[in-house]
């Protein structure tokens, strides 16, 4: 016999060959689970002398009234605005938010999920790390019945609420705008091959180039390190050769904006005469740069609001969020950095 001190939901799930989520819901008498399955779970729980972790079960029985917000960083203006949108909704609904910052490290993201498994929050809002290739830690927490909503950076194959912007269309519009301004050698600066939002932006970018019969679309996407020194070196190398230098750049994240402006100044490359630039950004000072920066402005505040509304609804009504997806359109704000002179 297994000692009651070592019997967990995972133990019961392994014995019956079902998921931990199913066991958890059966023990909570969820309407989603059949009576036959509930009986099997209860029988196994009794046989194994299972006793619930009452601290963890507080998630269901005595709501913490807290929601975890997990973001890669808060320096990026997008995440700062999104958090403000989240807080606007959660305060009205009577929840407070606990903000966790991963610094774009998967190891840190996993640590945070371990912390959250003890029932200290009622739900999770997350924008994943850029290099995340495994989502087992997310699925594991959701299997316990924890409501979770992705915003901006999502895991496509996990069925839950997602709030994003129209990334494919935005990438398409950015490239199309540069082409309309006379650019012939357009490139895309990305920071990750794994993030689905960046993949979609690249797809839209390539589609625009293809429709205008611009060659080498597949060789026009560059992965740029977010390390300050490596970033500067790569951009300097790409822009140093006048024969190979692009005449238009779509920047995938605002983090790369200042390095590009800095390198252009150092190399005496004039924006927009020699190089036209457009960036996915919510920078409040975009119009004050020299020259003012053309942006694909994401509705960060609205994305935060919508994500918060989804998670609060899931918690309050104890409902599933499978396949619920909200798309908040971005806006092309044209300024001098991309215009013909």
C-alpha positions as CSV (number, residue, x, y, z in Angstrom):
1,X,0.0,0.0,0.0
2,X,1.2,3.5,-0.8
3,X,1.5,5.8,2.2
4,X,-1.2,8.4,2.4
5,X,1.6,11.0,2.8
6,X,2.8,10.2,-0.7
7,X,-0.5,9.8,-2.5
8,X,-1.3,12.7,-4.9
9,X,-3.6,13.4,-7.8
10,X,-0.7,12.3,-10.0
11,X,-0.6,8.9,-8.2
12,X,-4.3,8.4,-8.8
13,X,-4.0,9.5,-12.4
14,X,-1.1,7.0,-13.0
15,X,-3.1,4.2,-11.5
16,X,-6.1,4.8,-13.6
17,X,-4.3,5.8,-16.8
18,X,-6.1,9.2,-17.1
19,X,-4.9,12.8,-16.9
20,X,-4.4,14.7,-13.6
21,X,-6.9,17.2,-14.8
22,X,-9.6,14.6,-15.1
23,X,-8.8,13.3,-11.6
24,X,-8.8,16.9,-10.2
25,X,-12.2,17.6,-11.8
26,X,-13.7,14.3,-10.7
27,X,-12.7,15.0,-7.1
28,X,-14.3,18.4,-7.4
29,X,-17.5,16.7,-8.7
30,X,-17.3,18.7,-12.0
31,X,-20.1,18.4,-14.4
32,X,-17.5,17.8,-17.2
33,X,-16.7,14.3,-15.8
34,X,-19.0,11.3,-16.2
35,X,-20.4,9.5,-13.1
36,X,-18.6,6.3,-14.1
37,X,-15.2,8.1,-14.1
38,X,-16.0,9.9,-10.9
39,X,-16.7,6.6,-9.2
40,X,-13.5,5.1,-10.5
41,X,-11.5,8.1,-9.2
42,X,-13.2,8.0,-5.8
43,X,-12.6,4.3,-5.5
44,X,-8.9,4.7,-6.3
45,X,-8.6,7.7,-3.9
46,X,-10.1,5.6,-1.1
47,X,-7.9,2.6,-1.9
48,X,-4.8,4.8,-1.9
49,X,-5.8,6.7,1.2
50,X,-5.6,9.9,-0.7
51,X,-6.1,13.1,1.3
52,X,-6.3,16.5,-0.5
53,X,-3.8,19.2,0.0
54,X,-6.1,21.8,1.6
55,X,-3.8,24.6,1.0
56,X,-3.7,23.9,-2.8
57,X,-7.4,23.2,-2.8
58,X,-8.0,26.7,-1.5
59,X,-8.0,27.6,-5.2
60,X,-11.5,26.2,-5.4
61,X,-12.8,26.6,-1.9
62,X,-11.6,30.0,-0.7
63,X,-10.5,32.1,-3.6
64,X,-7.3,34.0,-3.2
65,X,-8.7,36.9,-5.3
66,X,-5.3,37.1,-7.0
67,X,-4.3,36.6,-10.6
68,X,-0.8,36.0,-11.8
69,X,0.5,38.1,-14.7
70,X,3.6,36.5,-16.2
71,X,5.6,38.7,-18.7
72,X,9.1,38.5,-20.3
73,X,9.9,42.1,-19.2
74,X,8.3,45.4,-18.3
75,X,10.9,47.7,-20.0
76,X,9.1,47.1,-23.3
77,X,6.2,49.6,-23.5
78,X,3.9,47.0,-24.8
79,X,3.9,45.0,-21.6
80,X,3.7,48.0,-19.4
81,X,0.6,49.2,-21.2
82,X,-0.9,45.6,-21.3
83,X,-0.5,45.4,-17.5
84,X,-2.3,48.7,-17.1
85,X,-5.2,47.3,-19.2
86,X,-5.2,44.1,-17.1
87,X,-5.3,46.1,-13.8
88,X,-8.1,48.3,-15.0
89,X,-10.4,45.2,-15.4
90,X,-9.2,43.2,-12.4
91,X,-9.7,46.0,-9.9
92,X,-13.3,46.4,-11.0
93,X,-13.8,42.7,-10.6
94,X,-12.3,42.6,-7.1
95,X,-9.0,40.9,-8.0
96,X,-5.5,42.0,-7.4
97,X,-2.6,41.0,-9.7
98,X,0.8,39.4,-8.8
99,X,3.3,40.3,-11.5
100,X,6.1,37.8,-12.4
101,X,8.9,38.7,-14.7
102,X,10.7,35.9,-16.6
103,X,13.5,38.0,-18.2
104,X,12.7,35.9,-21.2
105,X,14.2,32.8,-19.5
106,X,12.4,29.5,-19.8
107,X,14.0,28.3,-16.6
108,X,12.6,31.3,-14.7
109,X,9.2,30.7,-16.3
110,X,9.2,27.1,-15.0
111,X,10.2,28.3,-11.5
112,X,7.2,30.6,-11.5
113,X,4.8,27.9,-12.5
114,X,6.1,25.7,-9.6
115,X,5.3,28.6,-7.2
116,X,1.8,28.9,-8.6
117,X,1.0,25.2,-8.2
118,X,0.3,25.7,-4.5
119,X,-2.9,27.6,-5.1
120,X,-1.7,31.1,-4.3
121,X,-3.6,32.5,-7.4
122,X,-7.0,31.9,-9.0
123,X,-5.8,32.2,-12.6
124,X,-2.9,33.0,-14.8
125,X,-2.3,35.5,-17.6
126,X,0.9,34.8,-19.5
127,X,3.0,36.1,-22.4
128,X,5.6,33.3,-23.0
129,X,9.4,33.5,-23.3
130,X,10.7,34.1,-26.8
131,X,12.7,30.9,-26.9
132,X,10.2,28.5,-25.3
133,X,10.1,25.2,-27.1
134,X,8.4,23.1,-24.4
135,X,5.1,23.9,-22.8
136,X,4.8,20.9,-20.4
137,X,5.0,23.1,-17.3
138,X,2.0,25.1,-18.6
139,X,-0.1,22.0,-19.4
140,X,0.8,20.5,-16.0
141,X,-0.6,23.5,-14.2
142,X,-3.7,23.7,-16.4
143,X,-4.3,20.0,-15.7
144,X,-5.0,20.9,-12.1
145,X,-7.9,23.0,-13.2
146,X,-6.1,26.4,-13.1
147,X,-7.7,28.8,-15.6
148,X,-5.0,30.3,-18.0
149,X,-5.1,32.9,-20.7
150,X,-2.3,33.7,-23.2
151,X,-1.9,37.3,-24.4
152,X,0.4,38.5,-27.2
153,X,2.9,35.6,-27.1
154,X,0.9,32.4,-27.1
155,X,1.4,28.6,-27.4
156,X,-0.7,27.7,-30.4
157,X,-1.3,24.0,-29.5
158,X,-2.7,24.6,-26.0
159,X,-6.5,25.0,-26.1
160,X,-7.4,27.9,-23.9
161,X,-8.1,31.6,-24.1
162,X,-5.8,33.7,-26.3
163,X,-5.7,37.5,-26.9
164,X,-3.5,38.6,-29.8
165,X,-3.2,41.2,-32.5
166,X,-3.4,40.6,-36.3
167,X,0.2,39.8,-36.7
168,X,0.1,38.4,-40.3
169,X,-1.8,41.4,-41.6
170,X,0.5,43.8,-39.7
171,X,3.6,42.2,-41.2
172,X,2.0,42.4,-44.6
173,X,1.1,46.0,-44.2
174,X,4.5,47.0,-42.9
175,X,6.3,45.5,-45.9
176,X,3.7,46.8,-48.4
177,X,4.1,50.3,-47.0
178,X,7.9,50.2,-47.6
179,X,7.4,48.8,-51.1
180,X,5.0,51.6,-51.9
181,X,7.7,54.1,-50.7
182,X,10.1,52.7,-53.4
183,X,12.1,50.1,-51.4
184,X,13.6,47.3,-53.4
185,X,15.7,45.5,-50.8
186,X,13.5,45.1,-47.8
187,X,14.4,43.0,-44.8
188,X,12.9,41.9,-41.5
189,X,14.7,42.0,-38.1
190,X,13.4,39.4,-35.7
191,X,14.5,38.2,-32.2
192,X,13.1,34.6,-32.3
193,X,12.3,31.8,-34.7
194,X,10.0,30.1,-32.1
195,X,7.4,32.8,-31.2
196,X,4.3,32.3,-33.2
197,X,3.5,36.0,-33.3
198,X,6.9,36.6,-35.0
199,X,6.4,33.7,-37.4
200,X,3.1,35.2,-38.5
201,X,4.6,38.7,-38.9
202,X,7.3,37.1,-41.1
203,X,4.7,35.2,-43.1
204,X,2.8,38.4,-43.8
205,X,6.0,40.2,-44.6
206,X,7.0,37.6,-47.1
207,X,3.6,37.5,-48.7
208,X,3.8,41.2,-49.5
209,X,7.2,40.8,-51.1
210,X,6.0,37.8,-53.1
211,X,3.0,39.7,-54.5
212,X,5.3,42.5,-55.6
213,X,7.7,40.0,-57.2
214,X,10.6,41.0,-54.9
215,X,13.1,38.3,-54.9
216,X,15.1,36.7,-52.1
217,X,12.2,36.9,-49.6
218,X,13.4,33.8,-47.8
219,X,16.8,35.4,-47.3
220,X,15.5,38.7,-46.1
221,X,14.8,37.7,-42.5
222,X,17.5,38.1,-39.9
223,X,17.6,36.9,-36.3
224,X,19.1,39.6,-34.1
225,X,20.4,39.0,-30.6
226,X,18.9,41.0,-27.8
227,X,22.4,41.2,-26.2
228,X,23.4,44.8,-26.6
229,X,26.9,44.2,-27.9
230,X,26.0,41.3,-30.2
231,X,23.0,43.3,-31.5
232,X,25.1,46.3,-32.4
233,X,27.7,44.1,-34.1
234,X,25.1,42.3,-36.2
235,X,23.3,45.4,-37.3
236,X,26.6,47.2,-38.1
237,X,27.7,44.2,-40.2
238,X,24.4,44.1,-42.2
239,X,24.4,47.9,-42.8
240,X,28.1,48.4,-43.6
241,X,28.2,47.1,-47.2
242,X,26.5,49.6,-49.5
243,X,25.9,47.0,-52.2
244,X,24.1,44.6,-49.8
245,X,22.5,47.0,-47.5
246,X,18.7,47.0,-47.4
247,X,16.8,50.2,-48.2
248,X,13.9,49.2,-46.0
249,X,13.7,47.5,-42.6
250,X,10.8,46.1,-40.7
251,X,11.8,45.8,-37.0
252,X,9.8,43.1,-35.1
253,X,10.2,44.6,-31.6
254,X,10.9,48.1,-30.3
255,X,14.0,46.8,-28.4
256,X,16.0,47.0,-31.7
257,X,14.9,50.6,-32.6
258,X,17.6,52.5,-30.7
259,X,20.5,50.2,-31.9
260,X,19.4,50.7,-35.5
261,X,19.2,54.5,-35.1
262,X,22.6,54.4,-33.4
263,X,24.3,52.3,-36.1
264,X,22.9,54.5,-38.8
265,X,24.3,57.6,-37.2
266,X,27.7,56.0,-36.8
267,X,27.8,54.8,-40.4
268,X,26.4,58.1,-41.8
269,X,23.3,56.3,-43.1
270,X,20.4,58.8,-43.4
271,X,16.9,57.7,-42.4
272,X,14.8,57.8,-44.5
273,X,16.8,58.9,-47.5
274,X,19.2,55.9,-47.5
275,X,17.2,53.5,-45.3
276,X,13.5,53.5,-44.5
277,X,12.5,52.1,-41.1
278,X,9.2,50.8,-39.6
279,X,8.8,49.1,-36.2
280,X,6.3,47.1,-34.2
281,X,6.2,49.4,-31.2
282,X,4.1,51.3,-28.6
283,X,6.9,53.8,-27.9
284,X,5.3,57.0,-26.6
285,X,8.4,58.9,-27.8
286,X,8.3,57.5,-31.4
287,X,7.2,60.8,-32.7
288,X,10.1,62.5,-30.9
289,X,12.9,60.4,-32.5
290,X,14.9,62.0,-35.3
291,X,13.4,61.3,-37.7
292,X,10.0,60.4,-36.1
293,X,9.5,56.6,-36.2
294,X,6.8,54.9,-38.3
295,X,5.2,52.2,-36.1
296,X,2.9,49.3,-36.2
297,X,1.1,50.3,-33.0
298,X,-0.3,47.3,-31.1
299,X,-3.4,47.8,-29.0
300,X,-1.5,46.8,-25.8
301,X,-4.0,48.3,-23.3
302,X,-7.0,46.7,-25.1
303,X,-5.2,43.3,-25.3
304,X,-4.6,43.6,-21.5
305,X,-8.3,44.5,-20.9
306,X,-9.6,41.6,-23.0
307,X,-7.2,39.0,-21.5
308,X,-8.3,40.1,-18.0
309,X,-11.9,40.0,-18.9
310,X,-11.5,36.4,-20.2
311,X,-9.7,35.1,-17.1
312,X,-12.1,36.8,-14.6
313,X,-15.0,35.3,-16.5
314,X,-13.4,31.8,-16.4
315,X,-12.8,32.1,-12.6
316,X,-16.1,33.6,-11.7
317,X,-18.2,31.2,-13.8
318,X,-15.9,28.2,-13.6
319,X,-16.0,27.8,-17.3
320,X,-13.6,26.4,-19.9
321,X,-11.8,28.7,-22.3
322,X,-11.1,26.2,-25.0
323,X,-10.6,27.8,-28.5
324,X,-11.6,31.3,-27.3
325,X,-9.5,33.7,-29.3
326,X,-9.8,37.5,-29.5
327,X,-7.9,39.5,-32.1
328,X,-7.3,43.2,-31.5
329,X,-6.2,44.9,-34.7
330,X,-3.0,46.9,-34.8
331,X,-2.6,50.3,-36.5
332,X,0.0,51.6,-39.0
333,X,1.1,55.0,-37.8
334,X,3.1,56.6,-40.7
335,X,5.9,59.1,-39.7
336,X,9.0,60.4,-41.4
337,X,11.3,57.4,-40.9
338,X,9.6,55.6,-43.8
339,X,8.5,58.3,-46.1
340,X,9.8,59.3,-49.6
341,X,11.7,62.6,-49.7
